[in-house]
Amino acid sequence: MPAFPHSTSPTTTAVAVPPALSLPVIEAAFPRQRHPYWPRLQENTRSWLLEKRLMPEDKVREYADGLCYTDLMAGYYLGAPDDVLQAIADYSAWFFVWDDRHDRDVVHRRPAAWRRLRVRLHTALDSPTSHLHHQDPLVAGFADSVLRLYAFCGRAWNARFARHFHAVIEAYDREFRNRLRGRVPTVEEYLELRRLTFAHWIWTDLLEPSAGRELPDTVRKHPAYRRAALLSQEFAAWYNDLCSLPKEIAGNEVHNLGISLVRHRKMTLPEAVTELRRRITDCIDEFLIAEREALRFADTLDDGTVPGKELSIAVKSCVTNMRNWFSAVYWFHHESGRYRVDAWEDSATPPYVTNETEGEK
């Protein structure tokens, strides 16, 4: 069925979902929405990628819109102020470009370049202002996006975001070393690592500026809220593994739940795909339960005071957007050119990437 069956947008088209990747429950029970700012979001993020030199002009022109990075964010952070959504979308686009640089540094065996970038990102995260004009566009673009995100919340949120992203950088380093050695992590190791490389807690953190309010620790760490947040992210990570499995096998990747199941649980590839689908559908079922518990928890926060009512509304906004993540992720994987391996000239080399690293151009 079309992702937006009632839309009148001239750009809306029906997307054919391959049977092996189809999840009828998502199409039926998780109706897709898109932030009304999306058309400008797409245009502005495209301009930002050019301005920050994160992708060559020809690749931006040919691939940026088709990669659908802004569609993903516009389907997730509903209700966010336009400037918040723009900052999140630019940061998300940066994240995908960074992921591609990491991949190319592995493929072309450039450990020195990766180590240099890793250190620079750690430093830029702690002092973004001083890295806005860094010689490496990836570092400068990161500093710009982080500085804009930091402007929406207070010191505590900024420190939490930095702490979470420092952990993401280190997880990417673990991936780099695993891939150079050809080491496939065990299923347990992979699941732990994936929560970091997929940046589970970063995307969850960003629900707060979207809702216009930082959440206290008593809310964020409450089991009802935390479980719903985790399940929404686990679904996204595992569904990404299912959809990207052909791409990652072609690229000699070692980080995919399906690959870990084949290597360490001795499954055949079809068996691993079946297990991936089982975990994904179980995750959806568990989220539907967790969502109700999280919304009940949000109701208890409304104690009759103005602050209590505002907190309850903010938590409900965050939980609603956790639900939106399911449909946003699902349709993104079927609309984005990032996963159309069959259309690439070289299945191991995405056409939208740049193979050179900074300093080698």
VMD Tcl script that draws the C-alpha trace (Angstrom):
set ca {
  {0.00 0.00 0.00}
  {1.18 3.60 -0.40}
  {3.09 5.07 2.53}
  {0.79 8.09 2.44}
  {-2.48 6.64 1.11}
  {-4.46 9.84 1.73}
  {-1.84 12.33 0.65}
  {-2.38 14.72 -2.23}
  {1.30 15.50 -2.61}
  {2.45 15.17 -6.23}
  {5.69 13.57 -4.98}
  {3.92 10.70 -3.22}
  {4.23 7.32 -4.91}
  {3.24 3.82 -3.88}
  {6.22 1.81 -2.67}
  {6.42 -1.90 -3.36}
  {7.72 -3.68 -0.27}
  {9.41 -7.02 -1.02}
  {7.56 -9.92 0.65}
  {10.65 -10.91 2.64}
  {10.74 -7.44 4.20}
  {7.02 -6.80 4.49}
  {5.57 -6.21 7.95}
  {1.77 -5.96 7.60}
  {1.40 -4.88 11.23}
  {3.46 -1.75 10.57}
  {1.46 -0.89 7.47}
  {-1.86 -1.45 9.29}
  {-1.26 -0.34 12.90}
  {1.42 2.34 12.58}
  {0.02 4.96 10.20}
  {2.73 7.13 8.72}
  {2.83 10.87 9.25}
  {5.24 13.53 8.11}
  {6.09 16.87 9.70}
  {4.56 19.72 7.63}
  {7.97 21.40 7.48}
  {9.35 18.51 5.43}
  {9.56 20.16 1.95}
  {11.65 23.03 3.33}
  {13.56 20.59 5.51}
  {14.65 18.61 2.46}
  {15.69 21.75 0.61}
  {17.58 23.23 3.56}
  {19.42 20.03 4.42}
  {20.46 19.65 0.79}
  {21.86 23.20 0.90}
  {23.57 22.50 4.23}
  {25.34 19.42 2.82}
  {26.68 21.60 0.01}
  {27.60 24.53 2.24}
  {29.53 22.29 4.63}
  {31.12 20.35 1.73}
  {29.95 17.06 3.20}
  {29.09 15.63 -0.21}
  {30.34 16.71 -3.66}
  {27.90 18.86 -5.60}
  {27.25 16.23 -8.25}
  {26.42 13.59 -5.62}
  {24.14 15.97 -3.72}
  {22.36 16.84 -6.94}
  {21.95 13.22 -8.03}
  {21.46 11.34 -4.76}
  {20.62 13.55 -1.74}
  {16.85 13.66 -2.16}
  {16.66 9.98 -3.09}
  {18.53 8.96 0.04}
  {15.52 10.26 2.02}
  {17.45 11.25 5.13}
  {15.10 14.16 5.81}
  {12.04 11.95 5.26}
  {13.24 9.72 8.10}
  {13.52 12.58 10.58}
  {10.33 14.31 9.38}
  {8.46 11.08 10.08}
  {9.88 10.74 13.58}
  {9.97 14.05 15.41}
  {6.39 15.17 14.87}
  {5.48 18.37 16.68}
  {9.07 19.61 16.84}
  {9.59 23.34 16.21}
  {10.89 23.89 12.69}
  {14.36 25.00 13.83}
  {14.70 21.97 16.09}
  {13.69 19.59 13.31}
  {16.11 21.30 10.91}
  {19.01 20.91 13.33}
  {18.12 17.25 13.91}
  {17.81 16.56 10.17}
  {21.17 18.17 9.41}
  {22.77 16.21 12.23}
  {21.17 13.01 10.92}
  {22.47 13.68 7.39}
  {25.90 14.28 8.89}
  {25.64 10.96 10.75}
  {25.00 9.06 7.51}
  {27.96 10.79 5.83}
  {30.15 9.93 8.82}
  {29.00 6.31 8.63}
  {30.01 6.26 4.96}
  {33.45 7.74 5.74}
  {33.95 5.10 8.41}
  {33.01 2.40 5.91}
  {35.36 3.73 3.23}
  {38.22 3.97 5.72}
  {37.68 0.29 6.51}
  {37.32 -0.78 2.88}
  {40.47 1.07 1.82}
  {42.30 0.10 5.04}
  {43.05 3.60 6.31}
  {43.51 3.12 10.07}
  {45.56 6.29 10.49}
  {42.85 8.39 8.85}
  {40.19 6.79 11.04}
  {42.18 7.31 14.25}
  {42.72 10.97 13.32}
  {39.00 11.47 12.68}
  {38.02 9.67 15.89}
  {40.18 11.96 18.03}
  {38.94 15.08 16.23}
  {35.29 14.14 16.75}
  {35.80 13.55 20.46}
  {37.45 16.96 20.74}
  {34.83 18.73 18.62}
  {32.04 17.24 20.72}
  {33.46 18.90 23.82}
  {34.33 22.21 22.16}
  {32.24 22.62 19.00}
  {32.73 26.39 18.75}
  {36.46 26.02 18.18}
  {35.92 23.44 15.39}
  {33.42 25.29 13.20}
  {36.11 26.04 10.60}
  {38.10 22.83 10.86}
  {39.95 21.76 7.71}
  {38.08 18.45 7.61}
  {34.49 19.21 6.48}
  {33.21 16.25 8.45}
  {34.58 17.70 11.69}
  {33.36 21.22 10.89}
  {29.90 19.96 9.95}
  {29.72 17.94 13.14}
  {30.68 20.98 15.22}
  {28.01 23.05 13.50}
  {25.24 20.52 14.03}
  {26.19 19.82 17.67}
  {26.37 23.52 18.50}
  {22.88 24.04 17.11}
  {21.49 21.10 19.08}
  {23.15 22.38 22.26}
  {21.26 25.68 21.90}
  {17.85 24.09 22.56}
  {18.46 22.61 26.00}
  {20.44 23.22 29.15}
  {23.82 22.09 30.39}
  {22.56 18.81 31.81}
  {21.02 17.73 28.50}
  {24.10 18.85 26.56}
  {26.39 16.90 28.89}
  {24.19 13.82 28.52}
  {24.16 14.11 24.73}
  {27.96 14.46 24.70}
  {28.38 11.48 27.01}
  {26.15 9.37 24.80}
  {27.90 10.39 21.60}
  {31.40 9.85 23.01}
  {30.24 6.26 23.55}
  {28.99 6.09 19.94}
  {32.39 7.19 18.62}
  {34.16 4.51 20.66}
  {31.68 1.89 19.45}
  {32.47 2.87 15.86}
  {36.14 2.35 16.72}
  {35.37 -1.16 17.96}
  {33.57 -1.81 14.68}
  {36.55 -0.50 12.74}
  {38.93 -2.87 14.50}
  {36.56 -5.83 14.12}
  {36.20 -5.22 10.41}
  {39.94 -4.88 9.80}
  {40.42 -8.26 11.49}
  {37.34 -9.81 9.90}
  {36.03 -10.61 13.35}
  {32.29 -11.30 13.61}
  {31.07 -10.47 17.14}
  {28.97 -13.00 19.02}
  {25.24 -12.39 19.11}
  {25.45 -11.03 22.66}
  {28.40 -8.79 21.84}
  {26.71 -7.57 18.71}
  {23.44 -6.65 20.41}
  {25.32 -4.57 22.98}
  {27.48 -2.90 20.34}
  {24.53 -2.23 18.05}
  {22.77 -0.15 20.70}
  {25.73 2.19 20.53}
  {26.49 2.24 16.81}
  {22.82 2.78 16.03}
  {22.92 5.58 18.63}
  {19.82 4.39 20.50}
  {20.09 6.94 23.26}
  {20.99 9.85 20.96}
  {17.75 9.57 18.99}
  {15.89 9.15 22.28}
  {17.60 12.24 23.74}
  {16.41 14.25 20.74}
  {12.78 13.52 21.58}
  {13.10 16.09 24.36}
  {13.92 19.26 22.39}
  {11.27 18.08 19.93}
  {8.75 18.07 22.78}
  {10.06 21.42 24.02}
  {11.13 20.16 27.40}
  {14.00 18.32 29.08}
  {12.80 15.32 31.06}
  {13.99 14.74 34.62}
  {15.95 11.58 35.41}
  {12.97 10.21 37.33}
  {11.05 10.15 34.04}
  {13.80 9.12 31.61}
  {14.94 6.28 33.85}
  {11.47 5.08 34.77}
  {11.10 1.47 33.54}
  {7.91 2.24 31.59}
  {9.46 5.13 29.65}
  {12.85 3.48 29.16}
  {11.43 0.20 27.90}
  {9.25 1.86 25.28}
  {12.21 3.95 24.14}
  {14.53 0.94 23.93}
  {12.05 -1.19 21.99}
  {11.47 1.54 19.41}
  {15.20 1.73 18.79}
  {15.76 -2.03 18.82}
  {13.11 -2.42 16.13}
  {14.88 0.17 13.99}
  {18.30 -1.44 14.41}
  {17.12 -4.97 13.70}
  {14.92 -3.99 10.78}
  {17.90 -2.13 9.36}
  {19.92 -5.33 9.71}
  {17.26 -7.27 7.83}
  {17.09 -4.75 4.99}
  {20.82 -4.10 4.74}
  {21.90 -7.74 4.94}
  {22.53 -8.09 1.14}
  {24.41 -4.77 1.10}
  {26.57 -5.77 4.06}
  {27.31 -9.27 2.79}
  {28.41 -7.72 -0.52}
  {30.64 -5.28 1.36}
  {32.25 -7.98 3.56}
  {30.67 -6.45 6.66}
  {30.84 -8.36 9.96}
  {28.30 -6.30 11.93}
  {24.79 -7.52 11.32}
  {22.61 -9.65 13.56}
  {22.00 -12.01 10.65}
  {25.75 -12.46 10.10}
  {26.34 -13.11 13.81}
  {23.55 -15.70 13.83}
  {25.10 -17.50 10.85}
  {28.61 -17.45 12.30}
  {27.99 -18.15 15.96}
  {24.61 -19.92 16.08}
  {25.44 -22.02 12.99}
  {22.27 -21.00 11.19}
  {21.84 -21.04 7.45}
  {21.20 -17.64 5.90}
  {17.46 -18.35 5.43}
  {17.25 -19.49 9.07}
  {18.99 -16.30 10.20}
  {16.54 -14.18 8.20}
  {13.62 -16.05 9.80}
  {15.10 -15.44 13.26}
  {15.62 -11.76 12.48}
  {11.98 -11.45 11.44}
  {10.86 -13.24 14.62}
  {12.83 -10.84 16.80}
  {11.48 -7.85 14.89}
  {7.83 -8.92 15.17}
  {8.28 -9.77 18.85}
  {9.74 -6.31 19.34}
  {6.65 -4.72 17.77}
  {4.32 -6.77 19.99}
  {6.31 -5.87 23.10}
  {6.32 -2.19 22.17}
  {2.54 -2.10 21.92}
  {2.40 -3.28 25.53}
  {5.20 -0.96 26.65}
  {3.54 1.98 24.89}
  {0.36 1.56 26.94}
  {2.38 1.36 30.15}
  {4.37 4.47 29.22}
  {1.21 6.44 28.47}
  {-0.32 5.34 31.78}
  {2.86 6.52 33.49}
  {2.54 9.85 31.69}
  {-1.00 10.19 33.01}
  {0.26 9.82 36.59}
  {2.56 12.82 36.12}
  {-0.42 15.15 35.79}
  {-0.92 15.92 39.49}
  {-3.26 18.84 38.98}
  {-0.51 21.44 38.87}
  {0.60 23.35 35.78}
  {4.15 21.86 35.87}
  {2.69 18.37 36.29}
  {0.34 18.79 33.35}
  {3.13 20.18 31.15}
  {5.43 17.29 32.05}
  {2.68 14.77 31.31}
  {2.07 16.35 27.89}
  {5.79 16.32 27.06}
  {6.15 12.64 27.99}
  {3.11 11.74 25.87}
  {4.67 13.61 22.96}
  {7.88 11.61 23.34}
  {6.04 8.29 23.54}
  {3.89 9.16 20.51}
  {7.05 9.86 18.54}
  {8.54 6.54 19.65}
  {5.57 5.01 17.84}
  {6.22 7.22 14.79}
  {9.77 5.82 14.63}
  {8.38 2.43 13.55}
  {6.65 3.70 10.42}
  {9.39 6.24 9.63}
  {12.10 3.55 9.74}
  {10.01 1.01 7.85}
  {9.20 3.23 4.89}
  {12.66 4.81 4.84}
  {14.20 1.44 4.09}
  {11.96 0.99 1.06}
  {12.24 4.52 -0.31}
  {15.89 5.35 0.29}
  {18.48 4.68 -2.39}
  {20.81 3.66 0.43}
  {19.56 0.06 0.26}
  {19.03 -0.47 -3.46}
  {22.04 -2.71 -3.93}
  {20.63 -4.27 -7.09}
  {20.72 -0.87 -8.82}
  {24.41 -0.23 -8.07}
  {27.12 -0.85 -10.64}
  {29.31 -2.32 -7.88}
  {27.32 -3.93 -5.06}
  {30.17 -3.25 -2.61}
  {30.47 0.45 -3.50}
  {27.46 2.70 -2.93}
  {27.29 5.28 -5.74}
  {26.67 8.17 -3.31}
  {29.93 7.76 -1.37}
  {33.28 9.46 -1.88}
  {36.20 7.04 -1.69}
  {38.86 9.61 -0.88}
  {39.53 10.55 2.70}
  {40.24 14.10 3.82}
  {43.81 15.03 2.89}
  {43.97 12.52 0.04}
  {41.80 14.41 -2.44}
}
mol new
graphics top color blue
foreach p $ca { graphics top sphere $p radius 0.5 }
foreach p [lrange $ca 0 end-1] q [lrange $ca 1 end] { graphics top cylinder $p $q radius 0.2 }
display resetview
